């Protein structure tokens, strides 16, 4: 079997029905697959609807969680029963159109054993604007969605891609054996941060997170009830675990770019030229290690955030 689609559900039945219909109508011919729907305690009629999907020989497998496990637990539950070579992790508030899946699989073929989680371009379903083109680490050491597309994207080959610090789990493809080897999502996160943590663990194992630039879907962003309730706790958990790695990544994506912009637009001491060259080299991946000043600046910014969380949430 090629692909196991794993879709956690929690209420929002109309969105789920539309998403499943769009999934089935957009799959390439001949794809061997299964669709695993994991209900996480819905109370809006979702379970009644699910009972009508399981008649053979359909592709559906339905799991009913006894208690609400949250995003990480629901996905892990579904992935544990999957049989496909690839897991396609999908939110139930997506709108999928023909051609969205093939570029994700093409990037996996291109990267081979180096492939980690591969995400795509996601448009806000309401506004049509880009909501996700990868995730970078911002000047506070926090994950933030990239909302710009690279120049020339339309002229690149079908499997065009770019690396990213992380990708959102709302729509991502990962090899099942890698997901299993990494232990799946950390269920200590509650509806936020699990995807970034998994991407960072995959990086530590030598894999690359990537965005398939030819795959585009629409997303009703954060439609699930209670989606943002534990953002602060999730962010602190992620930062405590990955503080040094977040500082290193932010030194490229945020600190170096900001420093070079300030050097370009403001009068500066000529003695800063060496640091500017270091920052440019790191930004362009021409040097392996970030400038010491970049790491020090990011560590200071992260320390401020950790202090704020301690005051807000307690030690």
NORJO-V899046 format. One record per residue. SS is DSSP state (alpha for helix, beta for strand, coil for the rest). Layout:
SS
SS
This chain:
coil
coil
beta
beta
beta
beta
beta
beta
beta
coil
coil
coil
alpha
alpha
alpha
alpha
alpha
alpha
alpha
alpha
alpha
alpha
alpha
alpha
alpha
alpha
coil
coil
coil
coil
coil
coil
beta
beta
beta
beta
beta
beta
beta
coil
coil
coil
coil
coil
coil
alpha
alpha
alpha
alpha
alpha
alpha
coil
coil
coil
coil
coil
coil
coil
coil
beta
beta
beta
beta
beta
coil
coil
coil
coil
coil
alpha
alpha
alpha
alpha
alpha
alpha
alpha
alpha
alpha
alpha
alpha
alpha
coil
coil
coil
coil
beta
beta
beta
beta
beta
coil
coil
coil
beta
beta
coil
coil
coil
coil
alpha
alpha
alpha
alpha
alpha
alpha
alpha
alpha
alpha
alpha
alpha
alpha
alpha
alpha
alpha
beta
beta
beta
beta
beta
beta
beta
beta
beta
beta
coil
coil
coil
coil
coil
beta
beta
beta
coil
coil
beta
beta
beta
coil
coil
coil
coil
coil
beta
beta
beta
coil
coil
coil
coil
coil
coil
coil
alpha
alpha
alpha
coil
coil
coil
coil
coil
beta
beta
beta
coil
coil
beta
coil
coil
coil
coil
beta
beta
beta
beta
beta
alpha
alpha
alpha
alpha
alpha
alpha
coil
coil
coil
coil
coil
coil
coil
coil
coil
coil
coil
coil
alpha
alpha
alpha
alpha
alpha
alpha
alpha
alpha
alpha
alpha
alpha
coil
coil
coil
beta
beta
beta
beta
beta
beta
beta
beta
beta
beta
beta
beta
coil
coil
coil
coil
coil
coil
coil
coil
coil
coil
coil
alpha
alpha
alpha
alpha
alpha
alpha
alpha
alpha
alpha
alpha
alpha
alpha
alpha
alpha
alpha
alpha
alpha
alpha
alpha
alpha
alpha
alpha
alpha
alpha
alpha
alpha
alpha
alpha
alpha
alpha
alpha
alpha
alpha
alpha
alpha
coil
coil
coil
coil
alpha
alpha
alpha
alpha
alpha
alpha
alpha
alpha
alpha
alpha
alpha
alpha
alpha
alpha
coil
coil
coil
coil
coil
coil
coil
coil
alpha
alpha
alpha
alpha
alpha
alpha
alpha
alpha
alpha
alpha
alpha
alpha
alpha
alpha
alpha
alpha
alpha
alpha
alpha
alpha
alpha
alpha
coil
coil
